[in-house]
Amino acid sequence: MRILVVEDTVDVAEAIVASLTRIGHVVDWEAHGGRAETRVLDPHYDLLVLDIMLPDVDGFELLRKVRAKGLATSVLMLTACAEIEERVHALDLGADDYLVKPFDYRELDARIRVLLRRGGGGSTNLLVAGKVSVDRKTRSVLLDGRPLELMRREVTLLEILLSRPGRIFGKDELIDRLFTIDDNPTTNAVEQYVGRLRKKLVGAGFEIRTLRGLGYQVVLA
């Protein structure tokens, strides 16, 4: 999934980005609260990880802007302060979860899985359609009970499409959710990944259908 991390402590931010990227997420990083003001309002992010203490604009204010805009983007707040008042304040402003530094990255990963699962309307880590199952914890895919070898972005694309069978995902939206702002992808890149995925999913029990001028959708057989 597409995640924005806003954290000004470089070593912490790099560790978070590395951890999330390693398990298959597409991650952008911003170290400055002021520069993050516009980016947090991008509706294509599935999750925002916001540090509270940031230069110029703090995490509380960024959270206020997200909720004032009416966005339902999941938000996980990070802070070095363990005071209950600060946690309550973050939750009252609309945060979905809260994690106190220092934290174990396994816990961060688990909390993010819960938030992404909740945002996708699911109650487990498994996405199942036809003969395919995607384990969002291990980033592994089974086709008819056998492991299916997919590239990282192919798994992410499949996860996006299977999260809402029948929904049409436009190419621009898929670009925003599959690539970071530094990748400079084109719509051809999306077409290539969809084409590769189709070839590997022969016999899956569903179709990735192209709707010309609109995008792609999963249609169950």
Summary of the structure (lengths in Angstrom):
residues: 221
radius of gyration: 17.9
end to end distance: 25.6
largest distance: 53.7
contacts: 668
relative contact order: 0.12
helix: 40%
strand: 24%
